[in-house]
Amino acid sequence: MSKFKTMLKAGAASVATAGALVAHNAHAALVDADVVSTISDASGDLELVGKAIIGVVAIVVVFSLVMSIIRKA
Protein backbone atom coordinates (compact mmCIF):
# COMPACT_ATOMS: atom_id res chain seq x y z
CA MET A 1 0.00 0.00 0.00
CA SER A 2 2.89 2.39 0.73
CA LYS A 3 4.26 1.97 -2.79
CA PHE A 4 0.84 2.84 -4.22
CA LYS A 5 0.63 6.02 -2.11
CA THR A 6 4.10 7.05 -3.26
CA MET A 7 3.12 6.52 -6.89
CA LEU A 8 -0.12 8.43 -6.33
CA LYS A 9 1.75 11.38 -4.78
CA ALA A 10 4.25 11.39 -7.65
CA GLY A 11 1.40 11.35 -10.15
CA ALA A 12 -0.34 14.22 -8.39
CA ALA A 13 2.89 16.22 -8.36
CA SER A 14 3.33 15.57 -12.09
CA VAL A 15 -0.22 16.72 -12.80
CA ALA A 16 0.31 19.85 -10.70
CA THR A 17 3.56 20.62 -12.52
CA ALA A 18 1.93 20.06 -15.91
CA GLY A 19 -0.97 22.29 -14.90
CA ALA A 20 1.42 25.04 -13.83
CA LEU A 21 3.28 24.80 -17.15
CA VAL A 22 0.03 24.99 -19.11
CA ALA A 23 -1.06 28.03 -17.11
CA HIS A 24 2.33 29.68 -17.62
CA ASN A 25 2.25 29.03 -21.38
CA ALA A 26 -1.30 30.36 -21.62
CA HIS A 27 -0.27 33.53 -19.77
CA ALA A 28 2.75 33.95 -22.05
CA ALA A 29 0.53 33.59 -25.11
CA LEU A 30 -1.85 36.24 -23.77
CA VAL A 31 1.05 38.62 -23.09
CA ASP A 32 2.41 38.05 -26.62
CA ALA A 33 -1.02 38.71 -28.13
CA ASP A 34 -1.37 41.87 -26.04
CA VAL A 35 2.04 43.17 -27.15
CA VAL A 36 1.23 42.48 -30.81
CA SER A 37 -2.14 44.23 -30.56
CA THR A 38 -0.54 47.21 -28.80
CA ILE A 39 2.06 47.56 -31.55
CA SER A 40 -0.64 47.23 -34.20
CA ASP A 41 -2.75 49.89 -32.48
CA ALA A 42 0.23 52.26 -32.20
CA SER A 43 1.43 51.87 -35.79
CA GLY A 44 -0.49 54.95 -36.98
CA ASP A 45 0.96 57.05 -34.17
CA LEU A 46 4.45 55.77 -34.89
CA GLU A 47 4.03 56.75 -38.53
CA LEU A 48 3.06 60.29 -37.49
CA VAL A 49 6.07 60.51 -35.17
CA GLY A 50 8.36 59.42 -38.00
CA LYS A 51 6.92 62.06 -40.32
CA ALA A 52 7.31 64.71 -37.62
CA ILE A 53 10.97 63.80 -37.10
CA ILE A 54 11.62 63.98 -40.86
CA GLY A 55 9.87 67.36 -40.97
CA VAL A 56 11.98 68.76 -38.14
CA VAL A 57 15.19 67.52 -39.78
CA ALA A 58 14.15 69.10 -43.10
CA ILE A 59 13.42 72.44 -41.39
CA VAL A 60 16.82 72.41 -39.64
CA VAL A 61 18.62 71.63 -42.93
CA VAL A 62 16.79 74.39 -44.82
CA PHE A 63 17.42 76.86 -41.99
CA SER A 64 21.13 75.99 -41.98
CA LEU A 65 21.36 76.48 -45.75
CA VAL A 66 19.58 79.85 -45.58
CA MET A 67 21.83 81.03 -42.74
CA SER A 68 24.98 80.00 -44.62
CA ILE A 69 23.77 81.86 -47.74
CA ILE A 70 23.02 84.98 -45.67
CA ARG A 71 26.48 84.88 -44.04
CA LYS A 72 28.22 84.64 -47.43
CA ALA A 73 26.27 87.59 -48.83
N, C-alpha and C positions, 0 to 999 in steps of 0.2 A: 504494500500500500504506500510506503514511503517513496518508492521509486515513481509511482504514478503521480503523487503530489508534486514531486520535483519536476516531472515532465510537464505537468499542468501549469506550474508556476513559470517554467521556461516558455511555454506556449503563450501564456498571458503576457509575459514581458515582450515577446516577439510581436504580438498583435499590438501592444501599446506603442512599441517603437515604430512599427509600420504605420500606425495611425498618426503618430507625430510627424513622420516623414511626409505622409500624404497631406496633412494640414499645412506643413511648411511649404511644400511645393505649390499648393493651391494659393497660399498667401503670396508667394513669389510671382506666380502667374498674374494675380490681381495687381500687384505693384507694377509689373512690366506693362500690363494693359493700361494702367493709369498714367504711366510715364509717356507711353506712345500717344494716348489721347491728349495729354497736356501739350506735347510737342506739336501734334496736328492742330490743336486749337490755337496755338501761339504762332503758327507759321505765317499768318497774315501780318501780325504785329512785327515779327522778325523781318519780313520783307520791307515794311515801312521804315524800320530802324536802319536797315541797310541802305535804302534810298536816301534817308536823311544824312547818313554818314557821307555818302558819295556827294550829296549836295553841299555839305559843309566843306569838304575837301576841294570841290570845284570852286567855291567862293574864295577860299584862301588862295588857291593858285591864281585865279583871275586878279584878286587884290594885289598879290605879290608882283604880277606882271605889270599892272597899272602903276604901282609905286616905283618899280624900276624904270619904267618909261618916263615918269615924271622927274625922277632924279637925274636922268641923262639929259633931259631937255633944258 
